[in-house]
Amino acid sequence: MGTGIGGVVLLPQAAVVDNRVSLVAQGGFVQTQTCVYRDTVVDSVGGWVAIDDAIDGSGYVVAITPTSANSRILVSAVAHVGGGDASDMRHWGLRLYRRVGAGGAWGAVAASHNADVDSVGTGVFAAASWGQNQSSNYDTGIFNCAGRYVDTPADATSIHYYTLYWCSWLGRVENGRVRTLNRPNKVNKPYLAQAVSTLTASEIYYAPT
C-alpha cells in the first residue's frame, strides 16, 4: 500500500531506473543527483552570468535524466556568496538556469523567479541583501543563500542540467562589482571560512495519465 495524503491512497507504480523495474510510490523519490562544488570563484562581469556552467563534471552543475516525462524534478541549491566592499555588490541575486541535452542551450527557468508585476524590483531565485549600508565592510563576510524549485522535465530521454547564474547589482549591467563563491572577498586570515556550495536534483515519480 502506498502513502496516503489528504485521504487519498497513492499506490506504488513501476518505474525503470538503470534498466531495472522498481516499485515507487506515486509522489515518491526515484533518484537523487548532487553536485558538491568545492572550488572558489571570483567574478566581476556585469549582468547575469553563470557561476560555473561546465557540464563535464567540474562545474557548479547538477545533471539528471528523468525516468518519465510525467515526473517532477525537485532542484535544491545552497550557495555561499561573498563580495567586494570597495566595488559595492550589496544588491546581488541568483537565478536558476536549465539546459536540456549536451547540445542544448542554457535558459532561465522563469517560473522559479519572483514574478510580482506590482513592484519595480528584479525577480530572482534567491538573494541576500545583508542589511548593510555602503559604509559597511563586508570584504570578510560569507553568506548562505538557498532556494528550491519543482521543475517539469522536457522528456524522459535527455539529460537535464541545472546551474545558477548571478548578478552583482540587480537591474543593471555594470562590470567591476566583485562577487565570490565559497569564500569571502578577502581570505587573509585562518579564521575566515571557505565553504562548499551544492546543487541537488531529485526525481519525484508520477505515473502516466
Number of C-alpha atoms within 10 A of each C-alpha: 8 15 14 10 8 5 7 9 13 15 14 19 18 14 20 14 14 8 8 8 11 14 13 20 22 21 19 19 17 21 16 15 14 17 20 16 21 16 16 17 15 18 19 19 17 18 17 19 17 20 22 16 21 12 16 8 12 14 18 23 25 25 23 21 22 27 22 21 18 18 25 21 24 17 22 19 23 17 24 21 27 26 30 24 21 15 15 22 23 24 16 21 24 26 23 27 21 21 21 21 16 12 7 13 10 17 13 16 16 15 13 19 17 13 13 10 9 6 8 8 12 13 20 22 24 22 22 15 12 11 8 11 11 12 9 11 14 22 19 19 20 23 18 14 17 17 18 17 18 16 18 15 22 16 16 14 14 18 17 22 21 27 29 24 19 25 28 31 19 21 15 11 13 14 14 15 22 21 28 21 25 23 26 26 22 17 14 9 8 7 8 14 14 16 19 16 21 19 24 22 27 20 26 25 26 21 16 9 4
